[in-house]
Amino acid sequence: MAEIPSIAAFREDAAEFIATAVLSGGACPAYGAILPPNLHQHAMLWQRHCFDAGWAGVHWPTEYGGMGLTVDHNVVWHEECAKAEVAPYLNLQGLVLAGEAILRSGTDEQREYFLRATLSNEILWCQLFSEPGAGSDLAGLQTSAIRDGDYYILNGQKVWSSNAQFAQYGILMARTDSEQPKHKGITFFLLDMELAGLEVRPIKQMTGDSEFCEVFFTDVSLPAESVLGEVNGGWGVAMGVLQDERGGAGAAGVISLRKRLEAMVEGSGSVDSVKSDELTRILNRGNALQSLMERRGGDPLIAPVAKLMNSELGYDEAQLASSLQGAESMLNSKSTEDLLYSPGMRIAGGSSEIQRNIIGERILGLPREPQIDS
């Protein structure tokens, strides 16, 4: 068994590998949680380059193509990528959400089939959770999967599925028992996006891109071995996935945040007292979030707090950056793209309203809101 490198040695090697890739033009620019369609090919090539060079799946077991190192080594990889403003992986949905869920809950056969192929970019994943009537209230989902022999017959609709138009597989939640309470009777599936009866419709955003899609299921025959975890136990699997999604920023998020704040200060130039006050408030909030993540970034209770703070901060950052640019913000520029994109981040990964409910009920112990049965 190979000796595990020290954190310091690993950091040095990672920084060197990333710097070399940046110089050669192979490294894909950082893009956050959602892979933009215009970077799809570049990101695919970058993921494959990392895999071929032995730099994919830092903390994944070596038998599945990973490096077999620790979670701390993985944090360092993300930190060094953030410093270089390089994407740490192909997409969050595959390398964090699907991959970690399969590592935790998958069968040996599922791990063998999916994990190496995910690391090598042979499989791109999407997430199929939200529905038109069950976005923030995920437990209210109505997409059904009814057992029929060796298959489940899938019917329903999902929405806001990023990269679904490119994905080979999706992580899916569907109702398999309508007689149980809504948090129960849900099963987690690994869905082949090429199955008959499945239709993907990209959604045109006001940015001009189509990062998100609607996905429709009409009598889709889903093999029973597609279940991840226990039948009717999908809610527990999904909660682990959502925890990964909301807490995924970590130390790398702090570095990205610091870079954004520094850029805002450098680009502010001469501003009036009102905008100066707004800038100061943004900086103070950013510094507070940075301090929170540095001190308690590994605490799972902090995930919804950090998600809420980061989403709201990003929105207000984009508003202020556009205001500082004045009339130039009406032109095609990064600040314009950020302005148009920012409202969606208050919804993606769990809306700000839902994060406030989680914080109030699960962290502060406040009474739950009254539930009205439909």
MIROKOL-121414 format. One record per atom (N, C-alpha, C, O, CB): y, z, x; residue in one letter. Coordinates in pm, whole numbers, plus 50000, padded with zeros to 5 digits. Atoms other than C-alpha are relative to their C-alpha. Glycine has a CB too. Example, Ala and Ser with C-alpha at 12.3 -4.5 7.8 and 13.67 -1.06 7.14 Angstrom:
<pts>
498815000050089a 495505078051230a 501205000050090a 501185006650194a 500035012549901a 498814999449918s 498945071451367s 501095007349923s 502205009049974s 500464985850041s 
</pts>
This chain:
<pts>
498805000050084m 500005000050000m 501255000050088m 501375008150179m 500015012249905m 498805001349920a 503374989550139a 500885012449984a 500945018649878a 500784987449959a 499114988450001e 505805016950230e 501254996949917e 501844986249930e 500395004150144e 498805001850082i 508635021549982i 501245002050086i 501375012450151i 500015009949879i 498824998649915p 511985015250156p 500935010949949p 500945014149830p 500744986750008p 499004990250040s 514685041450154s 501054993149915s 501204980949919s 500655006750123s 498945005550084i 517525036949907i 501044992950086i 501514982150051i 500655011049916i 498985005949913a 519955030050193a 499534986750058a 500294977050062a 500355009650114a 500535012549943a 517705003750353a 499894989349893a 500214977649917a 498635002450064a 500115009650110f 517044987350017f 501374994649962f 501524982649937f 499325006649878f 498655004550035r 520764986049940r 500504989650100r 501094979550062r 500975012049995r 499555009349896e 521474968950270e 499314986449985e 499954975949994e 499725005850141e 500755012550016d 518714943150216d 500434992649874d 500564980349875d 498495002949995d 499585006350126a 519764936849855a 501364993450015a 501564982149971a 500045010349887a 498665005549980a 523404931749953a 499954987250083a 500674977750056a 500925010350069a 500135011949915e 522354907050223e 499404988349922e 499884977049933e 499135003150123e 500635010650080f 520084887449987f 501014994049901f 501104981849888f 498775005549924f 499035004750099i 522804885349721i 501134992250066i 501534981750016i 500585011949922i 498915006849929a 525524875749971a 499574986050043a 500344976450033a 500455008250122a 500515013149958t 523354847450105t 499924990549881t 500254978749892t 498635001550067t 500105008350120a 522714834949752a 501374995749949a 501544984449902a 499255007549889a 498645003450041v 526424836049670v 500564988850087v 501164979350036v 500925012350006v 499485010149908l 527304815849980l 499364986349976l 500024975949991l 499755004450144l 500715012750023s 524684789549897s 500274994249862s 499904982849834s 498515002050018s 499715004650135g 525894786949537g 498855002149903g 498924997749789g 500354985550002g 501154998050087g 522534797749398g 500125011549904g 499525011349796g 498805001950082g 499864988250087a 523584831149252a 500794996449875a 501804989349882a 500705011550076a 499325002850127c 524584829648887c 501095010549976c 500835022449994c 498994999949882c 498944990350028p 527934845748795p 499585010149894p 498815006849804p 501274992949957p 500304989750100a 527734878248599a 500534995849864a 501604989849854a 500615013650042a 499575003650134y 527944873748224y 499755011049898y 499925008749779y 499304987449956y 500194989050094g 527114907448070g 498664999549931g 497684994349985g 501094999949898g 501274998450071a 524464914047809a 499484987149939a 498284985649919a 500165010349892a 500395012050073i 524444879747646i 500194987750088i 501284985450140i 500814998649870i 499975011949916l 523614847847834l 500764988749930l 500314984049825l 498554995450035l 499265011050062p 526254821147756p 499234987050011p 498614984550115p 501394998550065p 500745012649994p 524764787047671p 500384991350119p 499524984450174p 500234992249873p 499585008649890n 526844769947941n 499465004650137n 499514997150234n 501524999350006n 500584995049876l 525194791948208l 498475000749993l 497825006150083l 500565013750033l 501444998850022h 521664788348073h 499194994650118h 498315001450169h 499614992749874h 500785006149893q 520364764748340q 500215007250133q 499265009350209q 500384985350015q 499714992949875h 522104782748627h 499275013450003h 498715017350105h 501525002250016h 500674987050007a 520724816148511a 498494998550016a 497855006850080a 500325006949866a 501445002449986m 517204801848483m 499634997650147m 498645003050197m 499574987949914m 500265002849859l 517374788548839l 500165012550086l 499405014550180l 500934988950051l 499764987749926w 518764821748967w 498835009749983w 498395015950080w 501325006649955w 501134991150024q 515964841648803q 498774995350077q 498055003450136q 499685000849850q 501175005349929r 513334818548950r 500165002050152r 499195004950222r 499814985049967r 499754997949856h 514974820949295h 499715014450038h 499085016950141h 501464996450035h 500274985849973c 514864858949278c 498505002849999c 498005010150085c 500715008949897c 501454997950010f 511204858149171f 499294994350122f 498455001050183f 499454993649873f 500675006549886d 510154833549442d 500275007450131d 499435007550222d 500464985550012d 499634992849878a 511974854449704a 499555014549997a 499805022050092a 501504999450021a 500494986350009g 510364886849584g 501045010249961g 500945021949997g 499415003950129g 498934990950039w 513514901649432w 500145001049848w 501245003449798w 501324995350061w 499954998750146a 512624902249062a 499165011949957a 498155015150019a 499494987049931a 500764988750051g 511464932048860g 499885011350100g 498785015450135g 498634995649958g 499984990349890v 512504958049116v 499055011849975v 498305015650065v 501415005350020v 500834988250027h 510754987348943h 498764996749918h 498055005849873h 500825010549927h 501215003950070w 508014967248771w 498815000350096w 498994998250216w 500164985849937w 501194999649914p 504434970648902p 499754986650070p 500034976050015p 498775003949918p 500245012249923t 503424945749170t 498964991049934t 499014978849951t 499555003650140t 501015008450064e 500434934148965e 500574990749893e 499914981349850e 498935008749938e 499355008750097y 502894918748719y 501154992250064y 502014986949993y 500515008149882y 498995007949932g 505064902348984g 501235007850043g 502145002150103g 500414988949914g 498864991949963g 507484931249034g 499935004750144g 499005001450217g 500125011849909g 499934995149863m 508484948649355m 499315013550016m 499065017950129m 501455001250042m 500724987349993g 506744981449267g 500825011550054g 500265021150108g 498804998350084g 499134989449950l 509745002849359l 500395009549888l 499775009349782l 501264994150066l 499654989750097t 511485030749171t 501184995749913t 501834985649940t 500345013050071t 498845002550086v 514065031748894v 501295001250081v 502254994050055v 500015009749881v 498824998549915d 516565043649157d 500274987350081d 501434983450100d 499835012050094d 499815012849930h 515975011849356h 500554989449905h 501384981249944h 498674995250062h 499505009650099n 516564991849037n 501485002249973n 502234992649957n 499215001249870n 498584996950018v 519885009648988v 500824994150115v 501894988450093v 500225015449992v 499305005649883v 520904999449341v 500124984849988v 501184979250016v 499255003850130v 499945014650020w 520004963049267w 501114996449903w 501884987149929w 498644994749947w 498965002850098h 522254963648960h 501395002950058h 502344995650030h 499785008249873h 498704996649939e 525054980449157e 500454988950096e 501604984850093e 499915013550075e 499635010349903e 524964954449433e 500334986849931e 501214979449975e 498874997950102e 499675011950077c 524904926249179c 501395001349936c 502164991749934c 498944997449891c 498704997750061a 527904941749003a 501124998650103a 502174993050073a 500055013849936a 498985001249894k 529824944249332k 500284985450032k 501424981550056k 499565007450127k 499865014149967a 529174907349398a 500334991549878a 500524979449889a 498734994850064a 499745007050128e 529834898349031e 498954989149976e 499274977649945e 501434993849999e 501165008850016v 526374882749008v 499105005749890v 498985017849876v 499204998750134v 500924995650105a 523934884048714a 498775006750061a 498175001150152a 499574988149910a 501154993149942p 521164909648786p 498674994849950p 497624997750009p 500085014649972p 501245005350058y 518614891448568y 500364988649905y 501534985949880y 499215011249924y 499805011550088l 518134862048335l 500685003949870l 501724998349835l 498684993349970l 499314994950120n 518924880648014n 499485013849963n 498345017449992n 499824990249881n 500324986350040l 518944915747874l 498805000349906l 497945009049918l 501215006549933l 501064999950101q 516634906647586q 498614998950061q 497665004750009q 500224988749902q 501305001649939g 513824896647819g 499685010450106g 498625016750102g 499894986650059g 500294991849883l 514134916948138l 500225014949976l 499755023150054l 500854995650116l 499824985850033v 515224949647974v 499285003249870v 498415011949868v 501505003549990v 500514996050131l 514344950147606l 498524996449983l 497695005449962l 500814993349889l 501405003950018a 511114929847579a 499145005450113a 498085011150089a 499874984749993a 500814996049886g 509894937447929g 499685014850002g 498525018750020g 500704996450126g 500234985649998e 510364975047914e 499125004449882e 498305013449896e 501345007549997e 500824996650116a 508854976347563a 498534996650025a 497645004249987a 500514992649876a 501385004049970i 505754957547681i 499405009350105i 498225012950097i 499944985350048i 500494990549900l 505444980147985l 499625013249937l 498625019349975l 501065002350108l 500264987150065r 505605010847759r 498874999349899r 498005008049896r 501255005049932r 500845000150120s 503644999647455s 498974988849996s 498144988549905s 500864998949880s 500885011550007g 501754967747540g 498565003050040g 498295012750110g 500534989250087g 501384999549955t 498034962747581t 499914994150141t 500874987950188t 499064992449901t 500185006049868d 496644952647919d 500144984749992d 500734978450079d 498625003850058d 499935014550017e 496314917147787e 501454995449981e 501854985250036e 499144995649879e 498605003750021q 499934916347669q 500805001250128q 501634992550158q 500635008849891q 499284998549872r 501224929548001r 499654988650095r 500524983050161r 499655013650065r 500455010549909e 499154904248191e 500584986549959e 500974978550045e 498474999250001e 499535013150048y 500274875047973y 501514998550011y 502004987850049y 499584998049855y 498565001450016f 503974882647934f 500845003950121f 501864997550149f 500435007949886f 499054994249904l 505374902648224l 500294990850119l 501464988350150l 499465013150051l 499775008949887r 504884879548521r 500754987449954r 501674982750022r 498664996150069r 499345012050051a 505914849448310a 501465002649966a 502294993649976a 499264994749877a 498614996550028t 509074867748206t 500805000950129t 501924995950136t 500075013449923t 499304998849872l 510004876048565l 500244986450065l 501264984350131l 499215008850094l 499905013049933s 509404840148679s 500774989849917s 500854978149955s 498624994650030s 499185008050095n 511564826148390n 499204989849921n 499784980949858n 501084992850076n 500805008850085e 508634808248226e 500185003749853e 499974995449765e 498515000950039e 499744995550137i 509444828947916i 501425005649993i 501765015050065i 498955010749956i 498694994650035l 512984834247788l 499875006549863l 499315000649770l 501124988750000l 500154992350123w 513234860547515w 501295000549918w 502404999349972w 499555014050032w 498884996650088c 515484866147216c 499605012349919c 498455016549920c 500374988049906c 500224987850080q 515834896346987q 500184996749852q 501214991249813q 500985011450044q 500005003350143l 515024893246615l 499925012949920l 498875016349865l 498814990449964l 499924987350071f 516144926046459f 500904998849876f 500445000949764f 500535010950093f 499014999850108s 519314921746248s 499714989649893s 499164978949920s 501394997750057s 500125009050114e 519284905745904e 501334999949924e 502155008949943e 498835004349906e 498745000150076p 522104895545666p 500245012849922p 501395017049907p 500004988349905p 499844987650076g 521434926945462g 499565012350076g 499495023250019g 499224999149873g 500484988649920a 520224949145746a 500434997850145a 499614994750232a 498445001549990a 499495001049865g 522464947646049g 500075013750062g 499225017750141g 501374993250002g 499874986349950s 523724982346123s 498935009149940s 498485018450006s 501395005549969s 501084992350062d 521154996445877d 498694992950027d 498104986849937d 500235001749846d 501175007649958l 518224982546070l 498755003649921l 497904995049897l 499745002250146l 501184995850075a 515675002945874a 499924993649863a 498884994249797a 499995015149986a 500005006750129g 516694983545563g 499514985750005g 499684978249909g 501375000349942g 500435013949986l 515174951145693l 498984996249894l 498185004449850l 499424997650140l 500885004950107q 513314929745440q 499064988850043q 498174985149967q 500834995249885q 500955010249952t 511604903045651t 498585005949995t 498345016750047t 500364995350145t 501344994650025s 507934907145558s 498954993050085s 499054981150115s 499644998749852s 501175005249929a 504704902745752a 498775005849931a 498445017549949a 500045003650155a 501124995650082i 501684904745521i 498684995950065i 498484984150097i 500104994249858i 501285002849931r 498204907445675r 499134990849916r 498954992949796r 499245013250030r 500905009450063d 495904878445594d 498934996350103d 499104986950181d 500764987349949d 501075002349903g 492664880045794g 500465003250141g 500895014450168g 499524985649993g 499604998349860d 493454875246163d 501474996850023d 501924995750137d 499154991450089d 498605003849988y 497084866646089y 500885008949912y 500405015749822y 500204985249962y 498984994750089y 500284880545941y 500834988049951y 501214979450030y 500905010850073y 499195010850055i 502204857445708i 501445005049994i 501755014549922i 499484995549859i 498634995449978l 505874860545800l 500984992149915l 500984979849917l 500384998750148l 498965006350080n 508754853545560n 501285008350009n 501245020650007n 499544998549851n 498734992849996g 512434862145582g 501024993050088g 500894981250120g 499805014150048g 498905005649921q 515564857145787q 500555010450097q 500665022250063q 501124994849907q 499304991849902k 517164871346103k 501324993450035k 501504981450014k 499125002250127k 498695005449966v 520724867146226v 500535007050125v 500065017850161v 501005001649882v 499394994949876w 522844872946540w 498985001150113w 499025010450194w 500635013749975w 501025000249895s 519894864146763s 500504991550116s 500504979250108s 498644994549945s 499435007449887s 521384854747100s 498904992450074s 497824997750098s 500725009550096s 500875008949923n 519734825647287n 498734996049926n 497794991049988n 499625006650128n 501215003750073a 517204819947008a 499724985050007a 498574980849996a 500125004349854a 500205014449991q 517774782447043q 499314995850129q 498804984750138q 501334992849988q 500665003149872f 516404784047399f 498705007750020f 497885003950103f 500945003150114f 501074990449971a 513834812047373a 498624994649967a 498424987249871a 500245012849923a 501425003050027q 510074807747396q 499355011049915q 498435008449838q 499234998350132q 500544988850076y 509384842547250y 501155008949953y 502245008950010y 498995008250085y 499034990550050g 511224868647048g 499335013349968g 498165013849931g 500704994549876g 500484987050046i 510844905746986i 500495001549856i 501685000349827i 500525011950092i 499775000750144l 510624909146609l 499595012949931l 498555018749963l 499254988249939l 500384989050089m 510654937446357m 499854994449859m 500724987349810m 501065011650005m 500255004850136a 509134930446016a 499305011049920a 498615019549976a 499154987050002a 500594989950088r 508044951045717r 498584996149965r 498334985549909r 500855001749872r 501415002650026t 504274953445692t 499435008749889t 498305006749846t 499205002150126t 500434991550112d 504064980345421d 501235004249920d 501975013149961d 499215012650050d 498814997450081s 506694980645147s 499875012849919s 500855017049856s 500264988449908s 500204987850078e 505195011944987e 500455012550078e 500675023050018e 498545001449961e 499614988549919q 506165034845276q 501535001450006q 502244991849978q 499424998850142q 498554998449982p 509655049845338p 500524989750099p 499784984750184p 500345014350049p 499505011849929k 511985024545495k 499925000850152k 499824990550218k 501414997649961k 500144998949855h 511785038545850h 498544998350042h 498254996250160h 500545013450048h 501405002449973k 508025035345823k 499624986649937k 500444980249871k 499115011749944k 500425012850056g 506015004945725g 500594988150072g 500544976950020g 500354999449856g 499435010849919i 507754984445998i 499144998450125i 498765008250188i 501505003050038i 500815002949882t 505784967446275t 500794991350097t 501604983050057t 498674993149961t 499325007249892f 506994953746608f 499084988850049f 497924991250080f 500385009850118f 500805011749962f 505814918646701f 500614992950121f 501814993850146f 499884990249882f 499605009349895l 505964895247001l 499784986049944l 498644981549932l 499195002350135l 500065012150081l 506754862346829l 500164987350083l 501134985850157l 501065000349893l 499925013449941d 506034827246959d 501014991849920d 500804989549801d 498594993050004d 498925007150071m 509194807546872m 499634985649967m 500424978649903m 501265000150084m 500425013750031e 507214774946849e 499094999349877e 498624988549843e 499284994150120e 500915000250115l 505144785246545l 500584991949885l 501794991449863l 499725014249954l 499595008050116a 505214762646241a 500625009049893a 500165020149870a 498804992249942a 499324992550106g 507564774045963g 501175008150050g 501815015249972g 499045009149933g 498884992649941l 510154788746202l 501144990250028l 500934979950092l 499565007450131l 498835008649980e 513664773646203e 501135008050062e 501455019050016e 500454993749865e 498884993849932v 516534782346438v 501264992049973v 501284979849992v 499745001150153v 498725006550027r 520134774646339r 501105006950080r 501485018250047r 500335000249847r 498904994049923p 522854781046601p 501245002249913p 501534994449823p 500354991050120p 498774996650071i 526054797346473i 501194996750090i 501255001450203i 500035015249959i 498815003549922k 529364782546592k 500995011549993k 501415015449884k 500644986749949k 499054988949993q 531674810446708q 501424994650017q 501624982850046q 499635009750115q 498625004549984m 535464809446724m 500354997450146m 501404991950175m 500965010249940m 499815003449860t 535114807547103t 499624985450027t 499964980050132t 499185009350090t 500515013549982g 533524773247054g 498564999650044g 497924989150037g 500834992850100g 501394999249957d 530154784947185d 499085003349883d 499535006549773d 499845010650110d 501014996050099s 526924791146995s 499005009150070s 497875005150097s 499294987549937s 500874990449932e 525494822047163e 498995006149904e 497925010549946e 500825010950064e 500834993350100f 524004835046839f 499414989949903f 499924978749888f 500825010549923f 500705008950091c 521634820146586c 499535007549876c 499365019749877c 498824993350070c 500814995550113e 520144824546242e 498594994950022e 498404983950074e 500604995049862e 501395004249988v 516354823046237v 499325002449867v 499385013449811v 499265007750115v 500654999550131f 514374815545921f 498494998750016f 498004990850097f 500554988849907f 501465000149996f 510654822045861f 499494996449861f 499825003049762f 499445013950045f 500605004150127t 508734803845588t 498494998750020t 498014989050077t 500614986549951t 501464999949990d 505024812845569d 499524997350144d 498634989250167d 499394989649905d 500395001249859v 504764815845947v 498725008150022v 498665019949989v 501145004950095v 501264993249970s 501194824246055s 500085006250139s 500044999250240s 498794990249989s 499814992649876l 501564851046321l 498695007050037l 498235015549961l 501165010349987l 501284993849964p 498354860946508p 500115015250006p 501135020650049p 499534994750135p 499994985450006a 497414897546465a 500195006350138a 500715017450149a 498715005149937a 499834994349866e 497344902546843e 501454999850047e 501765004250158e 499134992650099e 498575000049968s 501124897046838s 500645013649979s 501785015850020s 500724989649917s 499474986550023v 501594933346729v 500185007250132v 499285007150216v 499075008149906v 499764991549884l 503174955446996l 500025014449953l 500825018149868l 501344996250072l 500124986250045g 502194991746959g 499125000949878g 498194992949862g 501375005949970g 500824997750118e 500775004546632e 500554992849878e 501764991649862e 499895014949972e 499585005650129v 500844986946295v 500715011049921v 500245022349912v 498774994449920v 499134990850075n 503555003646084n 500675010550090n 501285020050041n 499205007049891n 499354990849906g 504735021646399g 501104993350080g 501474998050188g 498975005850094g 499005007749926g 507364996446500g 501335006850018g 502075003650111g 500224987249932g 498704993449989w 510305019446441w 500105007750132w 501145007550197w 500225009549881w 499994992649875g 509345041246736g 500144990850120g 500854994050215g 498745008250013g 499885009849891v 508925010746962v 501434995150008v 502014993850116v 499034988249979v 498645005450005a 512294997546847a 501045010050050a 502025006050112a 500354995849859a 499034990149955m 514105030246916m 500065000650152m 501135002750209m 499655013749943m 500005000849855g 513025028047278g 500764987850049g 501494988550148g 498584999750053g 499295012349965v 514324992347291v 501515001949984v 502274998150073v 499524988449912v 498584998150024l 517685001947139l 500605009850099l 501765008450138l 500245004849858l 499524990749898q 517985031047380q 500244992650132q 501244995050200q 498995011650021q 499825008149880d 517485006447667d 501254991549989d 502014990150085d 498774991150024d 498865008950020e 520104983247516e 501325007450011e 502255002750076e 499904993149864e 498744992850004r 522765009547459r 500305007350130r 501465009550164r 500005009949887r 499794992749876g 522235027847787g 499864991450123g 499794996750234g 499065011350008g 500325008849889g 521724997348004g 501104998250103g 500834993050211g 499634987149949g 498895002649907a 525154996848169a 499865008250127a 499895002750237a 501335003149933a 500224991349886g 524635026948395g 501074998850106g 502244996150077g 498684997150060g 499075000249888a 526215027848737a 500614986250021a 501774985050059a 499315004650127a 499475013549986a 526564990048747a 501154997749903a 502114990749935a 498894989549978a 498915001150097g 528694992548434g 501275006450050g 502375001650023g 499595006249869g 498844993349942v 530985016648615v 500684990950100v 501914989950101v 499595013350068v 499435009149900i 531464991648899i 500724988449931i 501834984949971i 498904994750094i 499365011050073s 532204963248656s 501285004649933s 502294997649934s 499044994349895s 498824994550064l 534614985348468l 501135001850101l 502274998350074l 499655013449933l 498984997949898r 536434994848788r 500644986850041r 501864986150059r 499395006950124r 499475013149963k 536814958148879k 500944994749892k 501994989049923k 498874990050023k 499135004650109r 538244950148535r 501335007550001r 502385001449983r 499295001849865r 498774992050000l 540744978648556l 500914996150117l 502124995050101l 499665014950007l 499215004149883e 541834968548906e 500674986449976e 501834984450011e 499124999450125e 499445013250028a 542304932548793a 501145000949900a 502124993549911a 498924990549949a 498964998550100m 544364943848496m 501295005350064m 502395000750033m 499545009349888m 498824994549932v 546674964348717v 500664989450088v 501884987850085v 499615012350084v 499465010149910e 547064936448973e 500684988649924e 501664982849972e 498894994550087e 499445011250075g 547774910648703g 501115003649905g 501684994949839g 498934993549925g 499014995750099s 550204931448502s 501414996050037s 502244993549949s 499945014849982s 498665004049958g 553264922748713g 501075009349946g 500875021449938g 500284986049957g 498894992250056s 556574933948566s 499835000849849s 499804990549781s 501384993750036s 500204998250144v 556094948748217v 501035009749946v 501585018050019v 498585005149970v 499044990950062d 558344966247971d 499345013649978d 498145015250003d 500544994249866d 500504986350012s 557965003047890s 498895001249897s 497985009349914s 501145009349962s 501044999350103v 555874996947577v 498674995450056v 497655002150040v 500394991549878v 501255005249943k 553304975547756k 499535008750115k 498335010150138k 500194985550049k 500384990849894s 553394999448050s 499265012049945s 498285016650004s 501235004550077s 500694988850064d 552425027847817d 498614995949953d 497655003449968d 500835005249881d 501315004850047e 549635006747667e 499044998450117e 497875002050108e 500164986649925e 500835001849881l 548354998048013l 499535013450053l 498375014950093l 500774992450108l 500374986649954t 548405034648113t 498895006049915t 497965012149966t 501225009150000t 501034994650089r 546385044247807r 498654993350024r 497614999950025r 500424998249852r 501245007249971i 543805017047880i 499395005250130i 498185007650137i 500274984750009i 500504995249871l 543515028548240l 499435014149988l 498385017050047l 501124999850104l 500504986450017n 543115064948136n 498665000149928n 497755007549966n 501025008449922n 501275000850072r 540375056047888r 498914994350090r 497764998950086r 500154991449874r 500985005849908g 538665034648150g 499555010050104g 498365010850137g 500584987850067g 500354989849901n 538805062448406n 499125010849938n 498225016150004n 501265006250060n 500824989950069a 537375086748148a 498574994949983a 497615002350005a 500615003549863a 501335005850015l 534465063148077l 499294999450135l 498105002550145l 500084986049937l 500585000649867q 533895057948448q 499505013750044q 498405014850097q 501034994650101q 500394986449964s 533795095548506s 498775004549922s 497875010849976s 501155009849977s 501154996450084l 531385100248215l 498734993750053l 497705000550064l 500244995849855l 501185007149954m 528985074048346m 499555004950137m 498355005750165m 500264985050003m 500374995149868e 529115087148702e 499345013749993e 498445016750072e 501235000650090e 500514986450007r 528395122948594r 498745001149914r 497845009049944r 501065009349945r 501114998050095r 525965118048305r 499424986849953r 498894985949842r 500485008049879r 500475013250040g 525005081248302g 498534999349966g 498114990749889g 500294990250107g 501425000150028g 521295089548298g 499585008049879g 498405008249844g 499275004950117g 500284991650117d 521535112547997d 499894991249876d 500874984749841d 501095010849981d 500145008850116p 520115094547688p 500985003249887p 501314994549807p 498605000949947p 499034996650105l 522525113647463l 501354993450024l 502164992349932l 500185015149992l 498725006049968i 525405096647642i 500044985249959i 501134979549946i 500285001350150i 500055014350029a 524235061347552a 500904995949884a 501704986749901a 498584995949970a 499115004350108p 525945059347209p 501475002850028p 502344995349983p 499615006749871p 498614996949965v 529085075947346v 500564989250092v 501664984150070v 500115014050068v 499565010249905a 529305051347636a 500114986549931a 501054978949958a 499034999050117a 499945012850074k 528525021947405k 501274999249917k 501964989049919k 498754998249909k 498804999850084l 531315031847167l 501254998850086l 502134990850056l 500055012949917l 498815000249914m 533845038347444m 500184986350065m 501294981150072m 499905010950108m 499935012849931n 532995005947625n 500394988749906n 501204980249941n 498684996950067n 499695010650097s 533104983947313s 501465000449959s 502144990249957s 499115001349877s 498624998750045e 536424997647193e 500984997450114e 502054991650094e 500245014049942e 499155002549884l 537884996947543l 500094985050029l 501174979950057l 499475007550122l 500005014449975g 536834960647591g 500864992449901g 501564983049938g 498594994749995g 499165006550102y 538484950747265y 501485002150030y 502264992650028y 499665005449858y 498594997049975d 541734968147348d 500484993950132d 501644989950144d 500225015250002d 499675006949875e 541644954447704e 500384985549974e 501404980750023e 498815000750099e 499765014250028a 541444918947571a 501314998149924a 502044988549951a 498834994249920a 498745000950074q 544304925047328q 501195001550093q 502154993950086q 500045010749890q 498894997449910l 546534939247599l 500154988850103l 501264984550132l 499805013550070l 499925010749900a 545634912647859a 500654987649942a 501444980950009a 498614996550054a 499395011450066s 546564885647610s 501495002349978s 502304993249996s 499314997349866s 498594996750022s 549814903447528s 500794999050130s 501934994450130s 500135014049941s 499325000549871l 550694906247898l 500254985650044l 501234982950114l 499195007350105l 499845014049963q 550234868747938q 501044992949916q 501564982449955q 498694992849988q 499015006250086g 552584861147654g 499544986649945g 498394985249903g 501294998150074g 500305013150060a 552724824847541a 498844993150070a 498144985050010a 501224991150004a 501085006349926e 550274814747814e 498635003649944e 497654996649968e 500085003850146e 501294995950057s 547544833447628s 499544990549890s 498394991149847s 500105014149945s 500395009850102m 547594805347370m 499284988150063m 498684980049993m 501234995249923m 500645011149931l 546294781247635l 498535003250026l 498095014550007l 500744996950132l 501424998049968n 542674776247737n 499895007650131n 500145002150238n 499254986350008n 500074991649882s 542124804947978s 498965010849978s 498455012449867s 501385006150034s 500974989250013k 539804834148048k 500505010749905k 499725016249827k 499715006150137k 499484989650089s 542124858347869s 499874995749853s 499635004049766s 501475003150033s 500175004950137t 541984836147559t 498555001349956t 498265005649845t 500454985449989t 501434998750031e 538184834947573e 499645014649975e 498905017749881e 499144994350114e 500294985850017d 538054872747616d 500545005249868d 499905013349801d 500595008050117d 499394995650124l 540404877647322l 499164995849880l 498955003749787l 501424994249987l 500805005150111l 538284856047092l 498625006449996l 498035008149889l 499874984950009l 501354994649990y 535054871447214y 499935014949967y 498925019749917y 499454997750139y 500034985450003s 536034908147206s 499645006349866s 498985016749867s 501325005150042s 500394993250126p 535674915646830p 498495001149983p 497995010749925p 500584992649882p 501454999950016g 531984906846846g 499325011350074g 498265016050033g 499444987150046g 500624989449922m 531284933247109m 500125013649931m 499475023249973m 500635000750137m 499964987650079r 532254960146856r 498855000449900r 498635010449832r 501365001249926r 501135001150091i 529234948346657i 498684999350077i 497705005750041i 500154987649909i 501245002449926a 526664937146917a 499415012950055a 500135021750104a 500264990250115a 500694988349946g 524054962747017g 500195012649917g 499935023649965g 500475002650137g 499714988550085g 524974985246724g 501495001549983g 502215003850080g 499395013050058g 498565000050025s 528394985446559s 500645013350037s 499975023550048s 500284996849853s 499274987849966s 531085010546651s 499855010549891s 499795022549919s 501484996950024s 500154990650110e 530735025946306e 498665007450008e 498595019549986e 500124992749864e 501324993949988i 527025031946359i 499965009650119i 499365020250111i 498914989250014i 499974990949884q 527655046846705q 500695013249964q 500275023850008q 500734993350119q 499314987850041r 530095071446547r 499095008649912r 499105020949923r 501304996549923r 500954992450082n 527445081246291n 498955006850088n 498615018550066n 499314990749898n 501014994349910i 524865086446568i 500565011950075i 499925022350086i 499494989350100i 499364989249925i 527285107546769i 500205012349910i 499925023649950i 501354995450058i 499744989050091g 528245128346467g 498755007349956g 498715019649955g 500734995149881g 501194994050059e 524765134046327e 499015005150106e 498475016150092e 499314990049910e 501064996649904r 522475134646634r 500505008150118r 499735015750178r 499354987450050r 499484992849884i 524765148546903i 500815012349957i 500625023250011i 500864990850087i 499164988950044l 527315170046720l 499365008349889l 499825019349859l 501334994849952l 500694992450105g 524915180646443g 500745000749869g 500535010149792g 499735013750047g 499265000250127l 527255171546158l 499074995749887l 498054989249912l 501224990550010l 500855004050113p 525815166845807p 499904984849989p 500864977650017p 500555005749868p 500195014350020r 524365132545735r 500794995249881r 501055002849788r 498534996749982r 499315005950115e 526235109245504e 499024999049883e 497834997049903e 500584986050036e 500905001150117p 524865108545148p 499324986449997p 499964976150022p 500795002149868p 500785012350009q 522115082645107q 499834996249853q 499365004149772q 498625001750068q 500105005050137i 522235061744791i 498824990549993i 498834979950056i 501324992949955i 501185008550011d 518855047544697d 500354987549920d 501024988249817d 498835007649933d 499745012750071s 519005010944595s 498924997949895s 498954987849824s 500044987950100s 
</pts>
